[in-house]
Amino acid sequence: MSGNKTVPTELSVSEYLNSIEHPQRKQDCWDIHDLMKKITGKESKMWGHSIVGFGTYHYKYESGREGIMLTTGFSNRKQAITLYIMDGFKRHKELLEKIGPHKRGKSCFYIKKLSDIDIEVLSFVISESLKAVEKKYTIID
């Protein structure tokens, strides 16, 4: 069985964020960083080469697969900023209709720019996701 490809690294979060070339995208990522740090009360850590994560939990599936994962985080991608909402979006479907323009996958939330998003709604979704992760999994830090 292969291991998880998304793992914490010793890379610098500041270097990663400061390397973002587009000034507004860089500022948006720093603002998301500060928001997630405030909500989680955790320091940021790089996961792989391009994900800024906050907190860690241990998961174990019925299949026997287990590992660690960030409790929330984000990444600057070419097409959008990706936010990782680890409990998914089923519980927040109606709320997300009011958050602003975005796309979403199973646990990824894609935005073009932070100014388009209702920060209060985003903060609530992140907070609720953390609570759900804490109920379901073992929090490591």
Secondary structure, 3 states (H helix, E strand, C coil): CCCCCCCECCCCHHHHHHCCCCHHHHHHHHHHHHHHHHHHCCCEEEECCCEEEEEEEEEECCCCCEEEEEEEEEEECCCCEEEEECCCCHHHHHHHCCCCCCEECCCEEEECCHHHCCHHHHHHHHHHHHHHHHHHCEECC
